[in-house]
Amino acid sequence: MTEATQTKCACNPCLCNVSLETAVLKDGKGYCSQACADGHPNGQVCGRSGCNCAA
């Protein structure tokens, strides 16, 4: 059995996968960026290329 090393960002509209080692953790969930973890204050985007999850 192999162990997962990546997961989808917990931000619902976000398309990013995130490494479990580098994820921003909040409330037991992994996010690809602080903007996603914080719920996109002031419309901040996650900053990943090709993803505009706060737009």
PEDA-V241788 format. One record per residue. RES is the residue in one letter. SS is DSSP state (a for helix, b for strand, c for the rest). PSI is psi in radians with two decimals (NA if undefined). BURIAL is I if it has 9 or more other ideal C-beta (glycine too) atoms within 8 Angstrom, else O. Layout:
{{RES/SS/PSI/BURIAL} {RES/SS/PSI/BURIAL}}
This chain:
{{M/c/2.28/O} {T/c/2.62/O} {E/c/2.35/O} {A/c/2.43/O} {T/c/-0.19/O} {Q/b/2.70/O} {T/b/2.84/I} {K/b/2.47/O} {C/c/2.40/I} {A/c/-0.13/I} {C/c/2.04/I} {N/c/-0.93/O} {P/c/-0.14/O} {C/c/2.45/I} {L/c/0.01/O} {C/c/2.55/I} {N/b/2.59/O} {V/b/2.47/I} {S/b/2.36/O} {L/c/-0.39/I} {E/c/-0.51/O} {T/c/0.03/O} {A/c/2.58/I} {V/b/2.04/I} {L/b/2.33/O} {K/b/2.22/O} {D/c/0.64/O} {G/c/0.18/O} {K/b/2.65/O} {G/b/2.30/I} {Y/b/2.69/I} {C/c/-0.31/I} {S/c/2.88/I} {Q/a/-0.60/O} {A/a/-0.78/I} {C/a/-0.78/I} {A/a/-0.58/I} {D/c/0.02/I} {G/c/0.43/O} {H/c/1.04/I} {P/a/2.44/O} {N/a/0.46/O} {G/a/0.32/O} {Q/c/2.43/I} {V/c/2.88/I} {C/c/-0.44/I} {G/c/-0.03/O} {R/c/2.46/O} {S/c/2.21/O} {G/c/-0.05/O} {C/c/2.18/I} {N/c/0.97/O} {C/c/-0.28/I} {A/c/-0.01/I} {A/c/NA/O}}
